[in-house]
């Protein structure tokens, strides 16, 4: 069936309207005319069911361009335009996906050694090794061929494919059960499960299970523990129904949680990994002046001093938590935000702890809206499990020492970007007091023309005798004599949080109005007490939250390049910024000058590039070549005629700001501006490297904001990069 009509933007075009009619006929063929089907318009996006007439009206306002395979309207998932029969490609993608699947249960990284383990030859699990032997035997069973001579499918891959087809084609449990029973009867020698229940149990026993916890659609609470039997939200101001309809029992929102204990236990199944879990204590070279692993950090050492019983056993796991939102539908027109939560064990050496097999997907927080300040509701299962793991632990078999022990775990810190920092910490990262370091001492100013806050007190972090403290013209017109603000300890932060009125979570209309009134009355920038303060050690942690350096590199580099190249959508040098400079009485040479009539002219700044210089800049970048794997094809992102850089990824910016920016602008800018670019490049080169000297880290952390400030000081709106 021709689908070229889907890309037509003129929705009154006869070809587009004819295509809509053909689609409606195809979707409702053989169905009750009054039934409802998922509507693929740009508003519903297959999430809302509509009748035939309503769907036709909706599609007259546009269809989702990427919905070219009509799987929700009767078309097979693996069909093409000419043939609706299912086709299975004869490539290695199935094998690769199974390898990635085994990574999730913590076994692909073990190599081939586990396949030759002597425990696989015994008839039953020994009392000594119990869970480890059972797990290895299940893996061996999963890798068996589906039938003698079958090389394409194992028992595990076959079951995964069946469950995948069930999901994508919306098969009912009953139809899947009937299909498996039929296949089992037709092929009695094949390792085909006889029922859908048996297939699910096989996956669950292997460890690929998750707990589906129903949640209030307004993010007020989880239907879990004491709320498990409720049909409506327990919050009196919400009372939203749990299910889409009383008879269907289909939940409106589901949190998928992956238990942590079994995944930590399986780190000790293999002798090599069990030995590496002790690397940070027994084989790491301790150097007080160099940081090559989180164990070299002051935060790690401070945690060991405060919790000596935990630090005595090097097998106890220290974890980091990372989370951020993304749109699973890519560039589709609908807005949807889903939040995966990743846990990383830091006991392993640096060449292993940041590899995919050791990233634990802890939970998937559903959309369509970002959880925002209500994210603590979804962290409840994880925090309860972390409290138990720290207090009592879980019995685990150590394959390296061949003994059982009580495995404990602790969360050291979180890693996120700046908006997520506010969600997890409870400190609002917007407004006049956005800085989580300066807190109430944040120096901020609202720009009337730029309509945003800028933060201009960064010189206080410099040494007291630094020359920039005495500069006036190059900064805000004043000398800086203040000392840096004192960093509050976790106990002091906790005391502040105990004095604020705790908020009710949720996005129900009544709750949102109540939160708005409380924000107006509350003079503090704290929005809530983070759920992580329930952990007995959280208030004593030296560092509780970290910012992701890759986000910072990308944002800084985008702003620098956009301002240098004067890219309209990315430059910070705008007429609003120049007007704000005039209101503040700074940089008179950059004020807007009267032009002809009512127009005004922006005088060039010291960093302004001419058309020829921009072209030379782009030509230089278009000739750059890197070794395979070092970076992507950056010249492909360069538009020489338009003098623009488009489509660069985070890692490309990382390479660009460290290696290319000072070279590409050499000889084009003034000496002072070029020196600032070199300093920024050197900072990111050091902060992103594996080895970092602690004294340099302390100095660079204080100076980086100042360096950015010096670059952007002609434009005060830039200080909030």
N, C-alpha and C positions, 0 to 999 in steps of 0.2 A: 504494500500500500504506500502510495506517495505521501511523504511527510514534509515536503519542502515548504508547504503552507505555514508550518509552525514558526519559520524564521521571518515571516512577513510582519513588518511593524505597522503597516496600515491596516487596521482591523476592519475597515470598511471595504477592503479589496474583495472583489467577487471570489477570487481564488481562495482567500482566507476563509470566507464565509462558507464556501462549498466544502472546504476541508473540515470545518467545525461540524457541518451536517454529517459528513462521512464518519467522523469520529463518534458522534452521538449514536448513529445507527450501529456502529461496531460495538460500542460499549454496552448498549442495552439489547443487543441481539439475543433473543431467546429468554429474556428476563421479564419480570413483571413490570409493566409500564409505570407503576406507582412506587417501585422500589427506589432506594437511595444508593448511590455509588460515590466513591471519593472523587471530588471535583479537582481537576488539574489546572484550574485558573491560577493567576499569579497571586491571588489573595488566599485562596483555600490551600493550594499546593498539596492536594491529596490528603490533607489532614481533616477536612470537613466533608461529610457525606451530604449530597444534594440530590434532589429529584431531577428528572430529565429536563423539565422546562427551566428550572433554576440554573442547572449546569450550562444549558445552551446560552442563557443570558450572561452568565459569568464569563464564558469563553469568548464572547463578543468584545470583552475588554482585555483579552490577551491570555495566552497559555504559557506555561513554564517551558522555556526553550529546550532545556536539557531533558525533558521527559519524552524521549524518542522511543523508548521501549515501554509499551503500555501494559506493564505487568499488573497494575491494579484494575484493569478493565478487560481481562480475559486473555491477554497475550502471555505466552510462556516466557519465563525469565531469560532463557538462553536462546531465544529465537532471533532471527534477523528479518529484514524486510521481505525477502523473497520466500523464506521457508520457515514455518512455525515449528518445525521439529526441533527437539533438543539436540544440540551438538556439543560434544565434549572435546576440547582441544587436546591434541597429543603432544603436550609440552611438559616442561618440568615445573610448571607453576603449582601443581597440586603437591608435589614433593616439597617445594620451598615453603608452601603454606603450612604443611604439617611440621616442618622443622621449626617455623616460627611459633606454631601452636605448642610444641614441646618446650620451647623456650619459656613459655608462660608458666609451665609447671616446674621449671628449674632443672631441666635435664639435658637440653641440647648442648649446653656448654660443658658437659662432663666428658665429651668426646665419645670414644667407642668403648671405654673401659668398663662401663656398667653392664654392657651386653655380655661380657665374659665373667661376670661376678659369680662366685661359687654358690651364692644363695639361690641362684636361679635353678640349680640342679636339685635342690632339696625339695622334699614333698610338702613341707609345711614351714611356716615361719618359725624360726627359733625364738625362744623366749628372750634371749639376749638382744636380738636385733629387731624383733617385732615389726614396727611400722616401716623401717627401712627396707627389710626383705619383702614385705608385702607390696610396697611401692614399686620396687624393681621388677617384681613378678608381674604386676599389672602393666608396666611398660613393655615388658617382653610379650605379653599377650596382645597388647595393642598393635605391635609391629608385625604380627604374624600376617602372612598373605591371606587374602579373603578366601581363596580356594587354592589347591595345589597347582602351581604353574602360573598363578596370577602375579604379574610384576607391577601392575599399575596401581592397584588398590590394596591397602592393608585393612584390617578390621576397623582400626581407628578412622582412617580416611573415608571409608565407606559410610560409617555412622555419621561423621561430620557432614558429608555431602547430603545424606538423607535429611538431616536436621536443617541444613541450609536451604534445600529445596522446599521443605515444609514452611519455613519462614517466608521466603520470597514469593511463594505461590499461594500463601494463606491457606494451606491445607489444615483441616481440622485434626484434632488428636485422633478422632475415630478413623478418619480416612488414612492417616499415616499408620495406624495400628493394623488396619486391614491390609495395606500394601505390604508391610513387613511380614505379616503372617502368610500372605500369598507367596512372597519370595522365599520364605523359609521352607515352605512346602515344595516349591518347584526345585529349589537347589538345596537339598538336605545336607550335602557335604560342605557347603560354604558356611563361613562363620558369620552368618547373618542373624541378628537378634530377632527373636520371635515376636516381639511387641515393642511398641513405642516406650512403654515403661522400662523395659529391659535396656533399650538404647540409652535412655536418659540416665539410668543408674550406672551404666558403664562409664559414661563421661564424668558423672559425679564422683565415683570412686577413684577415678584417675586424678582427681583434684581440680578439674576444670568446672568448678561449681561456683555459683554466686547466690547470695541471699537477695531475693527480691522483696524489698521493704516498701510498702505503700506509703505515700506522702500526701499531705494536703496540697491541693493545687495552688494555694496561696502561700505555700512555704511556712505555714504556722507550726506544724508538728509532724512527726512520723507516727504512723499506725504500727507501733512497735512496743514490746513489753507491756506496760499497763494500758496502752491504747490499742492493743492488737485487735480486740473484739469490737471496736467502735465502727459505726457506719457513717459518722459525720465528724468533722474536725472538733477536737476537744476544746478549742478556743471559743468562748462564749460570743465573741465579737465577729466570728467568722462562720462557724457551723457549715462549712462547705461540705457537700456530699463526697464520700470516699470513692464511689463508683459512678460510672457514666450514666447508668440507669439501674434501678433497684433489681431488675431481673437478670441483667447481663453479668454482673459481678466483675466487670472490666474496670480496673482502677484508672483514675484520671492521671496520676503521676506515680512513677515507680523509681525508687533508688536502687541501683544494683551495687551490692556490697560484696567484696571478695575477702573472706576471713584471712587474717594475717598469720595466725599461729601455724597452720600447716605449711605455709610457704617459708616461714623461718625455719621450721623443723627440717625441711627438705634441703636447706643449705648444708646440712651436716650429713646427708646421706652418702655423699661421695667423699672419699678420703682426701683427695686433693683440695676440694673446696672447703672441707672441714678444717684442713690445715691452714688454708689461706684466711679463714675467719679469725685466726690468731695473729696474722701478719702485723697488724698495727702495734702489737705489744712485743712480739718476739723477734721479728726480722726487720722492722723499720729502723733506719739509721736516724738517731735523734740528733738534731742540730738546732740549737736554741735560736739561731739567727736566720733560719731558712724554713720556709713553709712549702712542702711538696705534697702534703696530704692533710686532710682535716685533723688528723691526730697531732699535727704540729701546731695547731692553732691554740690561742690562749683560751678560747671558749671550751675546747675539748679538755684541756688540762685543768681548767677551773671546775668543770663538771666532775672530773675524777677526784679532785680534792674534797668536793662537797658530798660526794656519794661513794665513799671508799668501799663499802660492801659490794656495790655494783661493779666498781673498777677492778676488784680483786680477780675476777674471772674474765680473761680477755675474750671469751666466747660470747659474752653478753653483747647484744647487737645495738649499735647506735644508728639511728635512722634520720634521714632528712626527708621532708615532705615538699613536693612541688605541685602546683595546680595553676591552671589558667583556662580561660574559656575559648572556644572556637566554634565556627559554624560548620557542622558536618556536611552541609549541602554545598560547600565550596562557594562559588560566586553566584549562586542562585539569588533571585530577587528577595526571597523571604528572609527575615532576620530570625535567627535561631542561635541560642548559645547553650552549649553543653560543656560541662566542666569535669574532665577526668582528674583524678587525684593519684599521684605517683609517689611511692615510697622507695628510697634508695638506701641500702645498707652500706655503711662506711667502713666496716671492719676490713673489707677486702683491700688489696693493693690498688693503687690508682689506675693501673692498666686493666682492672677488672670491674671496679665498683661502679664505673660509669658506662658499662656496656649494656646493651639491650636485655640480655638474659637475666640480669640482676635488677631490672626495673620492675617493681611490683605495682601493678594496677590495683589500687586499693578500693576505689569506688568510681562510679560514673553518676554525676549529679545531673539529672535531666533538665531540659529546657521546658518551654521555648525561651523563657526569660532567664537572664543571669540571676543567680541566687542573691547577689549583693550582700547586704548586711545580714541576711538571714541564712548565710551559709553554715552557721554553727548548728542549725537543725540537722543538717545532713552529716555532720561530723560526729554525731552522738555515738553510733556503733563503733567507730574507730577509736574514739577517746576512751570509751568503756573498756575496749580490748587492750589499749595501751596501759591503762591503769592497772589492769590485772597482770599484764606482762611485767610491769615494773615491780609490783608488790610481791607476787608469788611466782610468776613465771610458768612455764609449761615443760613437762618432762620430755626430753629429747635424747635420741641416741646419737652419739658422736662416733662416726665411722673411723676417724683417725686415731682416737684413743681407745676405741672399742669399749665404751662405757656410757651409761646414762647420766644425765645431769639436768638440773633445772635451768632452762634457758630463759633469760630475762631480756627485755628490750626497753629502750628509751628514745624519745623523739628529741633531737638536739635543736632543730630549727626548721623554719619553712623557707622556701625559695619561690619567688613570684615577681611579677612586675609591680609597678607602683599602685595602680588601682586595686589589684588583688591584695597588696600589702594592707590597704585600708580595710578590706573585708575580713582578713584573717586576724589583724592586730586589734581592731576596734578603734583606731585613731583615724579621724577623717583626713584624707589626703587631698582635700579641696578647701578653698577659701583662704582666709587670712593667716591661719595657723597650720598650714599643710605640712610643714617639715616635722617628721617624727623624731628628729634629733633635738632641734631647738625647742619643740613643743610650744609652750606659751610665750617663749622669748623670740619666736620667729619674726624677722623683720620683713614686712610685706607692705605693698602699696597697690591700690587699685588704679588701673589705667582707664581713664574715662573714654578715650577713643578706641583703645584696643579691647575694652570690655573684658578684662581679665586681671588677675593678680600677678604681680611680679615680686621676686624675692631678692633683695639687694644687700644683705648683711653678711656676705661670705668672707670678707676680709678679716673678720674677727678670728677666723681659724688659722691665720698666718702667724708666724713667730712675731713677738712683740716688737722686734727691731726691723722687721721687713720694710723695705722702701715703699711698697705699695700701700702700706697703711697710711703713709703721709701724703699720698697722691689725692688730689681733689678733682681736678679737671677731668681726668680719665675715668672717674667713677661717678659718684652721686653728688659731687660738689662738697663733700665733707670728709674730714679725716676720721680714721677709725681707731679708737683707743680702747674699745671693749675687749674683754677676755672672752674666749669661747665659752658657750654655755656648758654647764656641768651635766654630764650624762647621768640620768636617773638609773638607779639599780632596779631590778625586777621587783624587789620588796617595796620600793617607793612608788613604782607604777601601780602595784597592787593596792596600796593604800589609797591612791587617787581614785582607782576604779571602785573601791568599796564605798566611796562617798557619793558617787553618782547614782541616779535612779536608773535601775535596769529596765531595758525596753522589752516590749512584747514582740516576738518575732511574727512575721507574716505580712502579706501584701493585700489583705482584705481592705476595702475602702474605708471602713471605720478605723482600722488600725493605722492606715496611712495618715488620716487626718490627725489622730492622736499623736503619732510620731512627729508630724510637722509642728504641732503646738509645743511639744517638749523640746524640739531643736531650738525654737525661738527663745524658750525660757532658760535653756541650758547654756551657761557661759563657757563651759569646757568644750574642748574639741573631741573628747572621748564620746563615742557613740554607744559603746557597750563594753562589757567585760568579756574578753575572748574565752571561748569554751576551753582553750588550751590551758587556762589558769586552773582548771580542775586537776591537771596532772600535778602530782605532789612536788615535782622538781622544776616546774616551768618558771616559777617566780625567781628561782636562783640561777637560771641559765644566764650566762653572760651575754649571749646573742640569741635572740628569739626569732628574728625575721631577717631575711636576706633579700636583696634585689638581684634579679637575673641580669648579669653583665651583658648578655647578648641583646636584650631589649634596650639597654642604655646605649650600647654601641650603635645600634640601628637608628635610634631616634636622634642621637647627636649627629651622626654622619649624614642623615637625611636633611637635617636642618642646616648643617654647614654647606653641603653641596647645593641645596636649594637656594641659599642666600648668595653663595658665590656665583652660581649660574643664573640667578634671578629667575628661577622657575616660578611662574605665577602662583601655582597652588601650594608651593612649599617654601617660598622665600619668607623670611621674617622681616625683611626690610620693606615695610609697607608705608603708605602715607599715614595710616593711623599711628604707627610707631613714631614717625617723624613729628606728628602733632603732639604726641605725649612728651617727646623730648622738649618741645617748645614750652609746654605747660610746666614742666619740671625745671626749666631754665638750664638745661644741659646741652652741650655740644652745639653751640650756635651755628657752626659751619654746616650742620646737617639739617637745619630747619628748612621747611618748605619755603621756596622763594616765589614771589609773584611773577606770573608769566603774562601772556597776552590775554587781555580781558579778565574774566573771573577765574581763569585756570591758574594752577600753581605748578612749579617745577621742583623735582627732587634733585638736589645737587648730588653728584657722585661721592661715595664714601671711599675710604682707603682700601677697602676690599672689593670695590666694584671692578669687574672685568669688562673689557671692551668686547665687541663682536669678534674681532680677530683672536683675542686671547681665549675666548670661550671655544672657538673653533680649534685652536691649537691644543687646548686642554682635552677636547674630545678626540682629536686625532691621536694624541699620545695614548689615551686609554684604549683606543681601538686597535693599537698595535701590541698590546700587552699579551703575553702568553705565559701560562703557568704549567707546571708538571701535572700529570693526571692525578686527580684526587685532592689537589691543593686548593682549588677553587673552581667555581663553575665558569662558563664562558662569559666573562665580564664584557669583552668587546661586543657581544651580541646585544647587550643592554644599552649601548651607546648610540644615540641618534645624532650624527655629526651635523647634518643640515639644520635640524631643529635645535642643536646645542642642548640636549637633554639626556638624562640617565633614567631609564625606566626598567622596571622588572627585576631589580636586584633583590636578592634574598638576604636574610640576616647574616649568614656566613660571608656573603660577598661584601657586605658593608664592613664586617670584621677585618677582612683582608684589605679592603680599600683604605680604611682609616689608618691601619698600621703601616702599610707598605707604599701605597700609591699616592695618597693625598699630598704629602710634602713634595714628592718628586714631580707630580703633575703640575703643581702651582709654582715651582721654582722659577724665579726670575719674573713672575707676573705680578706679585704683590709686594708691598713694602716690607722692609726688614722686620719690623715689629710684628706684623700680621703673620709673616712666614714663620717667625720664631714661635708664635702661639700655636700654629698648626703642628710644628715639630714637637712641641711639648705635649699636645693632646695625643699625637700619634705615639710618642714614647710611653705615655701613661697607659694607654690601652694595650700596648705591646707587653708591658710588664704585668698589668693586672690580669690579662688573659693567658699568660704563660703558666706552665706547670710549676715553675720555681719562682718564688717571690721572697725577697728579704723583708723581714718583719719591720725593721726600722724604716725602710722605703715605703712599705705599705701604710704605716701610720702617717708619714709625711704626705704621700700621694693622696690618701683619702681626704686630707684636709685641704689640699691644693687643687684637686680636680674641679671642684665647683668654682673656685676662684679663676682657674684657667678658662673655663667656659664663660664665666662672667666677663673676663677681660675681652674675649672674642666678641661677646654679644653686648658689651656695655654701650656701644653707640645706639643700640636698639633695646630699650629696657624690657620690651615684651619678650625678648629672647631669653631672658634670665630664667624663665620657667621651662626651658627645654626638658 
